[in-house]
Amino acid sequence: MALDTVELAHGLFRILETGDPALALDVVGEDNHNREAAIAPPACALAGPAGTLASSAWLRSAFSDLRFPVLGMAGNDDQVWIRLRMQGRHTGPFVRFRNGALDQAVPPTGREIDFEQVHVLNIRDGKVARHEALRDDIAMLGQLGVFPPSPAITLRMLAWRVSGRAARAAAEVTSQAADAAGTLADTSRSTARSS
């Protein structure tokens, strides 16, 4: 049974909250492209459900109790606009990438994040085919104490980089994202056996 555009939109963010591979197969088209993957581990740029699952693993590695409460939604059969909040607790390193390599690692702060985003989803053949976002990353970095830079977090980030912890965190989250993208093969085999 095909999902309507509202169900697809809610489903996409449920995937990010949970990392559910079966839901990813139902919601995300094979040709889905996530424009926002530029600051994420390389696996997040993969097309289709694999990239979405990698993005979920990346976000959940940094933010526990990750949730995306929807504030409003509008759209038609081909596109959905969603206004929501990203919420969670920063309990793991938040690693940002540039051109697939470590750009910045924010050590866990234990702080809550809660900021608005607007997402645009293109729908094709009953699935999400493209994702773009307008995020208030400055608000999130402010909530983490990174912007404007506080002396304490700046020193911690520098210590992480010098000690190699930032590089190890980047390698770990890159591996987690790749592993999450790889879960689709297992899910597809399980689905085929049960059919």
Salt bridges, closest charged atoms under 4 A:
GLU17 OE1 - ARG14 NH1 2.96
ASP31 OD2 - ARG124 NH2 2.37
GLU36 OE2 - ARG35 NE 2.98
ASP65 OD2 - ARG67 NH1 3.04
ASP103 OD1 - ARG98 NH2 3.40
GLU112 OE2 - ARG89 NH2 2.61
ASP114 OD1 - ARG85 NE 2.50
GLU116 OE1 - ARG83 NE 2.87
GLU116 OE2 - ARG85 NH1 3.41
GLU132 OE1 - ARG35 NH1 3.13
GLU132 OE2 - ARG130 NE 3.12
ASP137 OD2 - ARG135 NH2 3.04
ASP186 OD1 - ARG189 NH2 2.50
